[in-house]
Amino acid sequence: MRVLAGVLLVVWLALGGFTGPYAGKLSEVAENDSSAFLPNSAESTQVAELQKKFQTTSAIPAIVVAERPGGLTDADRRFLAERGRGFQASPVIPAPNDAEAAQLVVLLDPAQEVGDSVGQLRDGARGAPEGLTVLVTGPAAQAADLGEAFGGIDGLLLVVAGAVVALILLVVYRSPLLPVVVLVSAVFALGLASFVVYLLAKNDVLALNGQSQGILSILVFGAATDYALLLVSRFREELRDTEDKVAAIRAAWRGTVEPIAASAGTVVLGVLCLLFSDLDSNKGLGPVAAIGIGAALLTTMTFLPAALALPGRGAFWPFSPELGSAHPETSGIWGRTADLVRRRPRAIWVVTTLVLLVGAAFLPQLKASGTAQSDVFLTEVESVAGQEVLSRHFPGGTGSPTVIVAAEGTTAEVLRKSEVDGVANVRPTGTAGGLVRIEATLEDAPDSDAAVATVERIRAAVHGTGDAKVGGPTATLLDTRTTSEHDRLLIIPIVLVVIFLVLALLLRSLLAPLLLIATVVLSFAATMGVSALVFNHVLGFPGADPVVPLFGFVFLVALGIDYNIFLMTRVREETRSLGTVEGTVRGLSLTGGVITSAGVVLAATFAALAVLPILFLTQIAFIVAFGVLLDTLLVRSLLVPALSVDIGGRIWWPSKLR
């Protein structure tokens, strides 16, 4: 065993040194263009394909807008024109309604780094004449600002998550060595997962974006630490009853491999249900998260036992467990909690259920129909400020037109029907292969809800005329929202069925899995209800993307079931000799501390996502962090064990276990 432990340590040190740098390289293969994630069946995708017939440029527009209260000067206009030198740019376009603003549309080559090109435009704007405001906005600028916001994933996010985990581990174990060992295990897991994801994304096997990249880092850190806590706790428990440290780690490994593997398998199967999504960004997150969980499982069950076997009791210094010492898990707060569950099970599960129902009652207040692209940022960014200036003086859709492609013979009719409310102007821009390309400039900003509503009116008006199809940036946003809502209705039932089957196989029961899933779903509903209150009335968020409830559900149900698996596998183990009631009481007292610690760690690591100034990630951070704590402290600690005690041996039906 000692030889095996040494070999494993050497292998992991070598592997970690090779794969570690890839955690910082994922940004190189991440794609944040939402239009790249839509399925071929989406109307905006079909329009993008049809536009290739018109030999239109694939360049991404950036808009340089200049504003001076009281009116632009000739020097202002010359300065603005200078900004287009060296780029494919339009002439300076004056505002149609006043003389206080003008704009320049610059087409950027997507083969070049868009962020660098936008940076050049912004650098050139810094020498503007006094009193002139010059900002760079448009799709290219939004993409650059989004890339900069996600840039913190490689550094700030990992530092914050690592610091939070280290602090919690120090508090839990009061040992200087254990946090280091657990963090190294998590770092190795992240390096391995990043290496695999990097190779798959680079070779276009899966789609990776900034959101998936951030979730991968947090999920690996949280899961690896959770699994480590379970193994370390069981190891400490075994050291109190076993003199030989090798025998103790072997017993701890055997006692935790089933629940940890079952937990990891449940999360993997849960996130892989995202493969049923029509959005490539969601499809990509499924295998990305699954790879992360697999890496966390592998390091926990190979590197960590080897790292613990060498120091043995010394890993817990200065509070090393002595042979024959009392098990503190059965006393203290968790001993008292277990005793309370034994004495008042029905009152406990009724009260906790009512508390969860109160939270769930606010679920209808959750606004998850989508937000404007400009609302994605939680800090001030130039693309948003520039769009506000642009909208004050120009039609909001200037530079990002809605595109209609129809049969050439229906041009006049399509032009007439396209002039719906919200359209500033509409004009044909070319013909090819019997088709006409028409551009509609919208009155509102292209990423706004008003612009989305206008595109819906255009589609309703022109559909059926010359096989007309409507695309462009706003149509892409609309199709993304529609696809996300479809995914939510499809994937949630699939996740529930998959997790039920896993639990039924693990617990050899049909009733227990149904009860566990019901409690976690109720906990999810309560979490989303509380989240709605916080988002609407505390943080003042404008709404949420339709994918937020889906991601929240997948992670909360999969991770919430984790803690029930940790609890109920131990309860089932104890029930064999003690019966269901006493087995539940002992299982709760033995696992209460470690599962609570694991829940706090996972909640804290997901909360670290909030350091990135992105609305979606901040909302996911709150939902998962609050939901995990709710599952850990209320559902797993009180509701599930109280139901188990009240129902008794029948909970294992149709198993004969009583």
Buried (B, 14 or more C-beta within 10 A) or exposed (E): BEEEBEEBBEEBEEBBEEBBEBBBBBBEBBBBBBBBBBEEEBBBBBBBEBBEBBEEEEBBBBBBBBBBEEEBBEEBBEBBBEBBEEBEBBEBBBBEEEEBBBBBBBBBBBEEEBBEBBBBBBEBBEEBBEEBBBBBBBBBBBBBBBBBBBBBBBEEBBEBBBEBBBEBBEEBBEBEBBBBBBBBBBBBBBBBBBBBBBEBBEEEEBBBBBBBBBBBBBBBBBBBBBBBBBBBBBBBBBBBBBEBBBBBBBBBBEBBBEBBBBBBBBBBBBBBBBBBBBBBBBBBBBBBBBBBBBBBBBBBBBBBBBBBBBBBBEBBEEEBBEEEEEBBBBEEEBBEBBEBBBEBBEEBBBBBBEBBEEBBEBBEBBEBBBBBBBBBBBEEBBBBBBBBBBBBBBBBBBBBBBBBBBBBEBBEBBBEBBBBEBBBBBEBEBEBEEBBBBBBBBBBBBBBBBBBBBBBBBBEBBBEBBEBBBBBBBBBBBBBBBBBBBBBEBBBEBBBEBBBEBBBEBBBBBBBBBBBBEBBBBBBBBBBBBBBEBBBEEEEBBBBBBBBBBBBBBBBBBBBBBBBBBBBBBBBBBBEEBBBBBBBBBBBBBBBBBBBBBBBBBBBBBBBBBBBBBBBBBBBBBBBBBBBBBBBBBBBBBBBBBBBBBBBBEBBBEBEBB
